[in-house]
Amino acid sequence: MRLFFEVAFAGVPEPARPPVMVSTHTHLGRLEVSVLIPRAVTSETGLRSFNPHPPTRGSELDWDAYVDVVYAELGWVDPRCPLRRQLVTPPQWMWFEFSRAMFFLLCLGLAC
């Protein structure tokens, strides 16, 4: 968890980091870890808003690197490995809705 917090609070001094809550559960037959991080850090001027995973390419690369390190350390399989892709079959109702929409577009002359 220490590495997780270092990535989540990158650039935030340790005294300014808020307390976090971590819980574990196994109700699905596997260990799951839940982390609750406040969306604010303290500074000399008071509280400042904080996002541990802002929508930037740099943040995405940081968290991808975190996943790679943790999975390699624990011997887990990379979930992004293309060899692990599986075909997904959509539910029957989705095919029905798609065919209805295509029929409607064909009737209007909008489908190719």
C-alpha positions as a printed NumPy array, in Angstrom:
array([[  0.   ,   0.   ,   0.   ],
       [  2.978,   2.3  ,   0.549],
       [  3.717,   2.362,  -3.201],
       [  0.032,   3.028,  -3.914],
       [  0.052,   6.065,  -1.623],
       [  3.326,   7.345,  -3.095],
       [  1.775,   7.272,  -6.578],
       [ -1.562,   8.685,  -5.403],
       [  0.072,  11.55 ,  -3.498],
       [  3.004,  12.187,  -5.844],
       [  4.363,  15.665,  -5.159],
       [  2.365,  16.105,  -1.936],
       [  4.562,  16.281,   1.189],
       [  3.719,  13.607,   3.752],
       [  2.516,  16.079,   6.443],
       [  0.02 ,  17.565,   3.948],
       [ -1.498,  14.201,   3.034],
       [ -4.951,  13.52 ,   4.469],
       [ -5.754,  10.36 ,   6.413],
       [ -7.091,   7.584,   4.19 ],
       [ -9.279,   4.591,   4.91 ],
       [ -8.405,   1.115,   3.62 ],
       [-10.644,  -1.921,   3.964],
       [-10.513,  -5.456,   2.652],
       [-13.222,  -7.98 ,   1.941],
       [-13.494, -11.458,   0.439],
       [-17.236, -11.892,  -0.136],
       [-16.694, -12.909,  -3.789],
       [-14.098, -15.523,  -2.914],
       [-11.133, -13.258,  -3.618],
       [ -9.321, -10.536,  -1.728],
       [-10.519,  -7.046,  -2.629],
       [ -8.972,  -3.854,  -1.275],
       [-11.001,  -0.642,  -1.148],
       [ -9.28 ,   2.704,  -0.601],
       [-11.083,   5.908,   0.372],
       [ -9.009,   9.033,  -0.338],
       [-10.275,  12.511,   0.58 ],
       [-10.334,  14.929,  -2.351],
       [ -8.374,  17.62 ,  -0.479],
       [ -4.872,  18.133,   0.916],
       [ -3.689,  20.692,   3.43 ],
       [ -1.419,  23.601,   2.58 ],
       [ -0.223,  26.773,   4.288],
       [ -3.366,  28.527,   3.047],
       [ -5.794,  25.795,   4.107],
       [ -7.401,  22.956,   2.185],
       [ -6.755,  22.537,  -1.519],
       [ -8.655,  20.333,  -3.908],
       [ -6.834,  17.165,  -4.939],
       [ -7.319,  14.408,  -7.517],
       [ -5.14 ,  11.286,  -7.111],
       [ -5.746,  10.363, -10.769],
       [ -6.337,  13.507, -12.841],
       [ -7.444,  12.999, -16.466],
       [ -3.985,  13.483, -17.966],
       [ -1.709,  11.243, -19.988],
       [  1.008,  11.565, -17.333],
       [ -1.299,  10.288, -14.614],
       [ -2.401,   7.409, -16.827],
       [  1.24 ,   6.445, -17.423],
       [  2.   ,   6.686, -13.684],
       [ -0.85 ,   4.358, -12.743],
       [ -0.042,   1.945, -15.59 ],
       [  3.531,   1.762, -14.27 ],
       [  2.177,   1.137, -10.762],
       [  0.046,  -1.759, -12.049],
       [  3.019,  -3.202, -13.957],
       [  5.281,  -3.087, -10.871],
       [  2.704,  -4.587,  -8.5  ],
       [  1.672,  -7.337, -10.905],
       [  5.303,  -8.256, -11.633],
       [  6.163,  -8.257,  -7.915],
       [  3.199, -10.49 ,  -7.031],
       [  3.531, -12.722, -10.097],
       [  0.092, -11.815, -11.381],
       [ -0.885, -11.922, -15.058],
       [ -1.009,  -8.571, -16.881],
       [ -4.697,  -7.751, -17.465],
       [ -3.747,  -5.643, -20.515],
       [ -1.971,  -8.549, -22.248],
       [ -3.469,  -8.934, -25.757],
       [ -3.172, -12.732, -25.473],
       [ -5.736, -12.683, -22.645],
       [ -8.461, -10.976, -24.659],
       [-11.766, -12.78 , -24.707],
       [-14.725, -12.383, -26.996],
       [-17.756, -10.95 , -25.308],
       [-21.224, -11.963, -26.426],
       [-23.741,  -9.173, -25.919],
       [-27.108, -10.058, -24.401],
       [-29.935, -11.044, -26.749],
       [-31.904,  -7.846, -26.104],
       [-28.995,  -5.815, -27.472],
       [-29.124,  -7.658, -30.813],
       [-32.873,  -7.067, -30.926],
       [-32.46 ,  -3.314, -30.313],
       [-29.685,  -3.117, -32.912],
       [-31.757,  -4.901, -35.571],
       [-34.754,  -2.664, -34.813],
       [-32.609,   0.454, -35.189],
       [-31.102,  -0.799, -38.456],
       [-34.561,  -1.649, -39.822],
       [-35.74 ,   1.859, -38.924],
       [-32.712,   3.435, -40.639],
       [-33.219,   1.25 , -43.735],
       [-36.857,   2.322, -43.93 ],
       [-35.738,   5.956, -43.842],
       [-33.048,   5.276, -46.425],
       [-30.298,   6.38 , -44.015],
       [-28.409,   3.08 , -43.683],
       [-25.827,   2.081, -46.275]])
